[in-house]
Amino acid sequence: MEILMTPDYYVIVDGEETLWCSRIDGKLEPRKRSELHQLTDPVCLGTVYGIIGKFQPHPDSDQRLVLIRQTSLIGSLPGNHQVFKVNKVVLVPLSVHEAPELEMEPKNDFFKTA
């Protein structure tokens, strides 16, 4: 999965599905990949391996989107289901005021990269 950033949204892209997270109010909305053309100046922040959820460390602070940044394969279950360990997460600020500096693996050349 890759995460894109615009002035108003973070968008997580996984195949033909996307999850749009408002940088203004934190609202999550699933959409189809075909709607990516609606984004204004998307910048690819890098690769993520999953979404944990939203976190607000203090009532006076901005919410943060918690994403899985690094994993390790630790085994398999019957039916060829892989089991991963979460090694690193990243807290992405849900704010239009902060431009996050995130240490993520770069993804592709389709979108501008941060």
Number of C-alpha atoms within 10 A of each C-alpha: 16 21 23 24 25 16 17 17 24 25 26 25 20 16 10 10 14 21 19 22 20 19 25 14 14 19 12 16 11 12 15 14 15 10 11 15 9 8 15 12 13 22 19 23 24 21 22 23 15 18 16 12 12 18 15 13 10 8 7 7 11 17 20 19 20 17 21 19 21 18 16 11 10 9 11 11 8 6 6 8 9 11 13 13 11 14 10 11 18 18 17 20 22 27 20 15 10 10 12 15 9 13 11 17 12 15 16 11 8 9 13 13 15 14
